Amino acid sequence: GPGEWYIPLKGVAVINDVQIEVSSGSLGRLIHQAQVYAGEVFCGEIIYKAGTTSFSISCDGIPAGIIRIRQQFSALSICEFKLSGRRVLGYAGLLHNIAPGHNTWMSSVAHGGEAARSNDGNTNSLWSQASCSHSQYNYNNTWQVNLMFEYSIDRVVVHHRRDSGTGKYINGMEVHVGEMMCGKIHYIPNVFVYSVKCPPGHRASSVKLVQNHDYMMQCEVQVLATEGSMEHVKEQVGPLLSVDFPTDQSTTNGVYRSALAVDGNTNPNLNAMTCSLTGANTGNWFRLRLMRPTKIQVIKIYKELRYGAYVNQAKVYVGDEFCGQVLHQNAQKVYSFSCGGAVGDTVWVYQDANYLSMCELEVYGQFSTDGEELLRLKGGFPTSGGNTDRFKVIDGGKSGRWSDRSCTNLNPAWFGVDYLESYLFKKVVVHTRMDTVDSTTDGAVITVNGEYCGTVEWKRGIYVYPVECENGGLYGNNVQIHGQGTTMNLCELEPLVTKSSYDAANTRIGENVALKKEKSTDCDSALIPLL
């Protein structure tokens, strides 16, 4: 079966070349398609030729502390190994693959070849091994991984499918790191792994592959970042905070209580008694109480192995502020969300469409009074535009399903709400339908008192769109959203205001009420009794 050979080095070395000697007999053929790695960095793949017993792979000066030779198609036989390079002391430039564990997206999917297969940590490039992505169309294809924070990215390595004559589909694929296109891949016959380098020091928080002229069938995308930038991100993210804090949930299924989701154990097996599970299959919520103001950077949800679909479309909040939504993929074990330093003392997970089961909820950040909590304005405020059932847009419903009567079709395609008092609006979260492909919100413009806040940029498979107002927020009382078509489906609009502006508005409201009461009392005392 598949095998791996490795040798740890004494410290870190800059690796120039790896030379491998194999048997002159039939065992020598086992080296065919074996891959050489310096640390986590792909150096090259060996192509066996009959009668050849010595093979050399260049690692081009990659720093590493270990050399690995991986064979995913057969057993592995090596007779001799030689390495050329030089040792270095105090080196902090090791490269690591940071793609696994981050959320991915793909413009279309066919034959079960979901986006998460391309960063599941498995470089096997045969379709039968269920580790390759597959687009539905042979044009205008995009795959993207969201790294959440900026890293210094050295290179991107793409492992492409190699069976059934599909290798050529990678020709012309563009590799974008952040806003920069680091390179374009040109297909070489019998070459299935391509390394694309970026300029030194280039930083980005996302990697995108674009294939405009053919199907997309990559099997693994490795994003190699420097160790130093990883340490910097670790400092930004902060420590794990959630273990053993108080929790509760809407209902409980048997012994699978809410506390099991914050016990520090990510075991994905429900029978291991480390996962929570609700008793109802609709209208579910989970609450984690951190008991003090917390600046939350990252939230991770570990799914149950057999019932992973239970977290599909679950929405994650810090207090009133939307943080992210789980979009389930079979190949994905953990879902990560950047909360951008959202401030609150409570984390909520809402699941309206199914049971809710989590094997671990991890919250990273800092217990801190820095920053300001954002609040959602709740209550019956005057609305305008669209239809007579437009009130559904601010009724608090989060299901996103037409059958739950929590969505409306706005005709004409606009909606407005008057909050009567002025607040500082920081962002507006737009919830679209989750039970169908609905692009009617694409390009919708959000305004506050007529001033431009932002635009909804619709993507297939994404249902919730946080739109941050420009220039640090806008003061006003009237929020509107205007679609680009004649009609627009909308399920919920969540304008978020700063707590300080909310408190100031409440003070004004209280003063106005007191003033009206005082005037009413003055009028009553001035009345002349009738005899």
Sequence and secondary structure as in RCSB ss.txt:
>XXXX:A:sequence
GPGEWYIPLKGVAVINDVQIEVSSGSLGRLIHQAQVYAGEVFCGEIIYKAGTTSFSISCDGIPAGIIRIRQQFSA
LSICEFKLSGRRVLGYAGLLHNIAPGHNTWMSSVAHGGEAARSNDGNTNSLWSQASCSHSQYNYNNTWQVNLMFE
YSIDRVVVHHRRDSGTGKYINGMEVHVGEMMCGKIHYIPNVFVYSVKCPPGHRASSVKLVQNHDYMMQCEVQVLA
TEGSMEHVKEQVGPLLSVDFPTDQSTTNGVYRSALAVDGNTNPNLNAMTCSLTGANTGNWFRLRLMRPTKIQVIK
IYKELRYGAYVNQAKVYVGDEFCGQVLHQNAQKVYSFSCGGAVGDTVWVYQDANYLSMCELEVYGQFSTDGEELL
RLKGGFPTSGGNTDRFKVIDGGKSGRWSDRSCTNLNPAWFGVDYLESYLFKKVVVHTRMDTVDSTTDGAVITVNG
EYCGTVEWKRGIYVYPVECENGGLYGNNVQIHGQGTTMNLCELEPLVTKSSYDAANTRIGENVALKKEKSTDCDS
ALIPLL
>XXXX:A:secstr
  EEEEEEEEEEEEEEEEEEE  SSGGGGGGTT EEEETTEEEEE    TT  EEEEEEEEEEEEEEEEEESSS 
   SEEEEEEEEESS    EEE  TTS EEES   TT  GGGGGSS     GGGT     SSSSSEEEEEEEEEE
EEEEEEEEEE  STT GGGGTT EEEETTEEEEE    TT  EEEEE  TT EEEEEEEEESSS   EEEEEEEE
EHHHHHHHHHHH  B  TT  EEES   TT  GGGGGSS     GGGT  EE SSSSSEEEEEEEEEEEEEEEEE
EE  SS GGGGTT EEEETTEEEEE    TT  EEEEEEEEEEEEEEEEEESSS  EESEEEEEEEE S S  EE
E  S   EESS TTGGGGGS      GGGT  EEESSSEEEEEEEEEEEEEEEEEE  SSS   TTTT EEEETT
EEEEE    TT  EEEEE GGG EEEEEEEEE SSS EEESEEEEEEEHHHHHHHHHHHHHHHHHHHHHHHHHHH
T     
